């Protein structure tokens, strides 16, 4: 397991272009692929601008968009809240050809942070799947992640993931129930979120985003990444 500081990944990123699923066979050529995450639980909807033009409108909290196709290369961007309008993040970056990214905002409205992850990075362990867990829930305790397979066998994937960090995990390619739990508490007492029906496939990459406020809108968004 590798744990790295998430804040080291934060960089100016952008989003734009026509919608495209990661499975789109037409991914060759001078394109990059970006999806957008809105993880500020007390923020209004946000808009996204690319090179000064609005490309995404009224993105709500807990949204993880489809991958968007953008031309590879250098672009500027801006993410704003609306009602009232306020710039939450802005910058510019060169996007690599045929790379997939997840970008967005997290934290609190009075101290927003830019999230950026290269979904293309990393090697999937042989005959297993790769799960990257991001703790993006301000005020939430350190969390552990477990997987229950074959009905009763509990596997501990990570034990104490703190806010602003990520864990990159090799997990079995088996049907399982995934639980996000409070660290340093018995699993049956400290469960924060349960996700049933998870069926990772060997050779694939997945990401889980822990977001929200524990007392009212705590969520875990789990999805496959596009760099397959």
N, C-alpha and C positions, 0 to 999 in steps of 0.2 A: 504494500500500500504506500502511495506517495501522497503526502499532504503538503500543500504549498499555500502561501499567503495569497488569497484572492486579490487583495488590493494591488499586488504586483502585476496582475493581469489587466488592471484598469487602464484603458488607453482611449484616445479619441477614435470613435468608430462612426459608421453611418449606415443608413438603410435607404433602399429605394427600389425602383424598377417594377416590372410586372410580376405577378405571383407565379411561383413555381414550386412544386413539391420536390423534395430531395430525390424522389424516385424518377423524376423527369429524365428520360433518356437523352435529351438534348442538352447535356451539361458541358459538352466540349466547346472550346472556343474561348474568347476573351471575357469570361464572366466570373463573378464571385457570387456567393449565396449567403444571405443574411436573414436571420429571424429576430424578432423583437420581443423582449420581455419587459413587462411593466410590473415591478415588484415593490412599489411604494404604497403601502396600504392606506395611508391617510392622504393620498394625493388625488386630485380630480383626474379626469381623463387627460391624456397627453396627445400631442400632435408631433409629427416627425417631418423635418424639412431636409431635403437633399439639394445641395448647391443652390440654396435660397428658395426652392420650390417645395410646397407641401406635398408629401407623398403618402403619409398615413395620417388618418384623422380619428379623433375620439377613441383612443386605445384605453381600455379600462384596466384597473388593477386586476391582477392574476391572469392577464392575457399573455399567451405564448403564441406568437403568430406563425403562420406558415413561412417557409423560406421564401425570400424575395430575391429575384435575380437582379444583379446590378452589374454594370460594366466594370471589369477589373481596372484598377488604377487609383488615382488620387481624387478624393472628393472631400467636400466640407459638409457638415451636418449640424443640426440643432434640434434638441428635444424640448418642447415647451408644455407646461400645463395650460389648461384653458379654464376660464371662469374662476379666478382671473388668469390672464396670460402671464406666464413667468418662465424664463429660460431655466431649465433644470440642468442641462448639459449641452456642451457644444465643442466642436473641434474639427480636426481633419485627419485623414489617414490614407495610406496607400493599401489597397486590398489585393491580395495575391490571387492569381488566376486559379480557378477551380477549387478554391478553398471555401469551406462553410464556417459561418460564425453565428454565435448568439450574442446579441448586444442589448442593452437596455439600461434601466435605472433601478436602484434599490436604495434602502435607507429610510429616512424620514423626509417629509416635505421641507422642513427647515434645514436639512443637511443632506441633500440628495447626493448619491454617488453613482458614477458611471460603471456599468458592468460590461465586461468584454471577455469572451472566451472563443478560442479557436477550436471548433468542433472537429477539425481535421487532425489535430495533434494527438499523439499517443498511439501506441501499438497494442492491439487487443491480444491478451494472452491466448495461447493455443487452446482450442476446444472450450473456450469460456467466452463470456461477454464482459464488457467493460462498463462500469457505472461510475459516473462522476457526480458527487453530491455537493451542492453549493448551499452553505448556510447564509441566507440573505434576510433573515428575520430579526430586525433590531429589537433588543429587549428580551429575546427568547434565550433560554438557557443553552448550555452546550448540549448537543444531542448525539445519540448513537443511532446506528441503522442496523437492523437485523432482517434476516430473511428466513421464513419458515418453509421448509420443503418436506415433502412426503408426509404431510399432516402434522407432525410433531417435532421434527428435527429443526432446532433453531441455530442458525449461523449468525455470528456477530461479524458484520462487515467493517464497522468503525465504531469506536466507543465514546469519543469526546471531541466532537467537531464544534468549534466555537464560531461565533458570528464573524463574517468576513473571510472565512476560510473555505477550502474545498478539500475533498478526499477523492482520490482516484482509485477505484477498486476493481479487482478481478472477481467476478461472481459466476457461480455455476449456471450453465444454460439449462435450467430446469424450471418448471412452474413453481411459483412461490407466492407467499404473502409477505409484503415488505412493511416493516413498521419503523417509524421514527419515534424514538423514545428519549426521555430525559436521561442524561448521563448520571451515573452513580445512584440509580434507583432500580429496584427490581422491575423486570420487563413488564410483569402483569400489573404494576401500579403506575408506571411512568410513561405509558403510551400516549403520544401526542397525536399521531395520525397513523391509520392503517390503510394500506392499499392492497386490495385483493386482486387475484387474477393476473398477476404479473408473469409473463412468459418470455424471458430473455432468450435470444437466439445466439448460438455460438458465432463468434466473429463480428458481432455488432456492438455499437457503442450507444449508451443511453445516458441521459442526464436527469437528475432530480434537483429541483429548485425549492428549497425550504423558505417560505415567505410568509409575511403577515404578522399579525399580533396574536399571541397565544390565547388571549382571553376572548377574542371576538372573530377574527377572520384568518386564522392560521391555516395554511394550505401547503401541500407538497405537489408540485407539478412534475410529472414523470413522463418523459417522451424519448423516442429514439432520436439520435442526432443524424444529420444528413450526410455525413462523410462516409457513406458505405459503398 
